[in-house]
Amino acid sequence: MTRKDGAAKQLNVILVVTQHDQDYFYAVMEAWKGTKKNDVVIFYGVDDKLSIKWSKAMTFADGQGNSVMLSALQGMTYDRNLDVALVQEQYKLIQKEFKRVPNKTFAYLKNDWVPPTWLLVVMMLLNLSGAVWVAYIMKNEDVV
């Protein structure tokens, strides 16, 4: 990928090669807190001879708008060795199919209501009072 390609598509392709099992993918995605909106991340689980044992691909928002591309990227790795030709094939597919999720898709999150602290405290006290009252009734009525 050239700088010009990355700027034109607003695209950042990240390749991760490991000899760990598929749990490594989930651990890294958890540590990274997912991907950024311009990222396409491809993980390859390989053996000593670079034979691909598993692969996973991910984009922002759990692949929103890119699920077909992600499936195709994974399908391209079956019974293959990790080599430059494979990476180039995948890169061409990404250039052709990648759909960047626009910021306006998540604009509704900007207006989310967050309850004030005093309201949270009042609700916790009401909840605690209700729990104590139910415990008192159950004890006195021999419900338990």
N, C-alpha and C positions, 0 to 999 in steps of 0.2 A: 504494500500500500504506500502510495506517495503522500506527501503532505497535501498536495492539491486534491487528491481523492478524498482524504479525510475531511478537509474543509468543505468540499462541495456537498458531501453527503452528511456532514456533521456526524462522523462515524469514527469509532475507536474499537478496533478488533483486538481482543486479548486472548492469547493462547496459553493454556496451562497444561503442562505435560507432567504426569506423575505415575509412579508405580503402586500407589495406594489403591484401595478399592473405591467403590462409588460413594461411600460415606464421606470421603474426602471432599467431593463436590459440595455436599450439603454443609459440611463444616466450614468450608471456605465461604460459601454464599452467606452463611449465618454470620461469620466474622466480618465480612464485607458489608453486611446489611443489604444484600442484593446488589444490583448493578446501577450504574448511572444511566441517564436517559440516552446517551449516545453510544453506550457500550454493547458489543456483542462478545460474550465470553464463551469460549469453547474449551472444554476440559477433555483431555485424552488420557485414559488409563492404559498404559502400555506395559509390555514385558521387556526383558533384556534385549530382544531382537527388534524392538519398536513395533511389534504386532499389536494392533489396537484391540484391547479386551473390552473396553467400554468407552462411551463418549457421552457427554451431555453438553447442551448449548443453552444459553440463557440471555435474555435481553431485559430491559427495564420493564417494570410492572408485570412480572411473571410472563413475559413474552407477548403482552397485549399487542395484537395486530401483526405479530410475527410468528405465530404458532406453526404455520405451514413451513416457513423457512427453517425454523428450529428443527422440525421433524426431518426435513430434507437434509440438513447438516448432519444430524445423527445417522441417518440412513446411508450417507455417503461413506461412512467409516466401517461398515460391516465387512468383515473378512479382508481388511486392508492393513497395510503397514503405514505408519506415519512417515510421510515423505513430503518433499516440496511440491510435487504434483498434486497431492491431495489438498494441501493447504491452499494452493492456487485455485483449484476447482471450487473450494468452499468460499474463498474470497470473492470469486466472480459471482457466485450465487448471492452472497451477502450484498455486494454492490448492486445487484439487480433487484433483490427482493426486500431489503431492509426498509422498514417504515419507522421513522422516528416519531415517538408519541409527543404531540405538541403540548406545551404547557397549559394551554386553555382547556385541555381535557381534564385537568385537575384543579381548575379555578374554583370549583365549588368548595374545595377544602379550605380555601383562604377565609371563607365566611363561617367556618364551623364555630359553634357556640361553646365556650368553655365556662362551666359553672363557677361562680365566685367561691372563694375559700369558706366564707361564712355559711353559705348554703350547704356545702359538703359537711361542715361540722354539725350543723343542725340536723341533717339527714342521718349522720352517724349516731347522734344522741337519740333521735327518735327510734332508730333501729335497735340500739342497745336497750332503750326503755321497753320496747315491744318484746324483746327477747327475755328480759327479766320478768315482765308481766306474765308471759306464757309459761315460764319456768315456775313461777309462784302458783299459778292456777293449776298446773299439772301436779305439783307437789301436794297442794291442799285438796285436790279432787281425787287423789290416788290414781291418776291416769297412768303413771309409770309403774 
